[in-house]
Structures are given as C-alpha cells and as structure tokens.
Amino acid sequence: MKNAIAKPQSAMNRFMVACFLKVMVLVTISLASASYATAQHCDGCSVNLMGPEVVQVGQTVTYTVMPTWPNQNYDVLWDGFYTLTNFGTIVDQGKYASGAEWVSINFFRSGFTWVTFEAFYHPGYNYDELPIRIDP
C-alpha cells in the first residue's frame, strides 16, 4: 500500500483560486446592492421604470425610464391611472439626450401608491408601473 503524499499546490493554482474568490465576492456584493427597481415590475411591462421604491413625505424624487424606441415620435403619459394624485405632484418632466424619459415627483402624503409610465407609438406601446411606499 502506497502512502498518500500531498503534493504542494502550484503558485498558478493558488492565484487562480484567489482570483475566482475575489470575482465571486464582487458579484455577490453587486447583486446584493442592486436596486429592486431594476427588476421587471409587472407581467406585460415592456420597459423598466428606475427610481426608489421607498420615499418620504416632502421628498422630491426623479424616476427615469428608457423607452423601447427612444428615437420614434410618441406621446408620454405619467400617472395615467391617477394613482399618484392623492400622494404626489409631478413637478417637472423631460427627456435626457440619451433618450431616457424622466419625471420629478414631490410626495406630500404618506401611504402606498404607484408611479406609472406609458408611451404610445404608432404602432406600439410601452408600459411600466413601480409600487411606491411613502413614509411620514
């Protein structure tokens, strides 16, 4: 019976394992710190509305979304279902040079509501909704 002798690990193997572990730590940290607002918010939504999901009364927050066809002519409708009107006021809205649409909302009452985005193309339609909790 032969004695099992442990062979020393080569420097290259140790280096590769160390690099792999560092990459895994970075991936874990980036996934843990990612905003929940980057995920698809509803079945059938075609774009992703980006911004905080928890805000405070008196806070003005900007939400952005990249339409599917940013260079096409389309009509934008924020808060098309009027779910925001009892909790916040649209202060300003516009379009960045990148093509992303944005809206700034001032929240004046605590509660739970949604921010919605709709873009109407010919033919085509973009939609997303983002649930918002407004703390006192």
Long-range contacts (C-beta under 8 A, 24 or more apart in sequence): 37-130, 41-128, 41-129, 41-130, 41-131, 42-127, 42-128, 42-129, 44-127, 45-127, 45-128, 45-129, 46-125, 46-126, 46-127, 46-128, 47-117, 47-119, 47-126, 47-127, 47-128, 48-128, 49-115, 49-116, 49-117, 49-128, 49-129, 49-130, 51-115, 51-130, 53-130, 53-131, 53-132, 53-133, 54-132, 54-133, 54-135, 55-107, 55-132, 55-133, 55-134, 55-135, 56-107, 56-134, 56-135, 56-136, 57-107, 57-108, 57-109, 57-110, 57-134, 57-135, 57-136, 58-106, 58-107, 58-108, 59-106, 59-107, 60-91, 60-104, 60-105, 60-106, 60-107, 61-104, 61-105, 61-107, 62-102, 62-103, 62-104, 62-105, 63-102, 63-103, 63-105, 63-115, 63-117, 63-130, 64-96, 64-100, 64-101, 64-102, 65-100, 65-101, 65-102, 65-117, 65-126, 65-128, 66-98, 66-99, 66-100, 66-101, 67-99, 67-100, 67-101, 67-119, 67-126, 68-119, 68-124, 68-126, 69-121, 69-124, 70-98, 70-99, 70-100, 71-99, 72-121, 72-124, 73-121, 73-122, 74-119, 74-120, 74-121, 74-124, 74-126, 75-119, 75-120, 76-101, 76-117, 76-118, 76-119, 77-117, 77-118, 77-119, 77-120, 78-103, 78-115, 78-116, 78-117, 78-118, 79-115, 79-116, 80-116, 80-118, 81-114, 81-116, 83-113, 83-114, 83-116, 84-113, 84-114, 84-115, 84-116, 86-111, 86-113, 87-111, 87-113, 87-132, 87-134, 88-113, 88-134, 107-132, 107-134, 109-134, 110-134, 110-135, 110-136
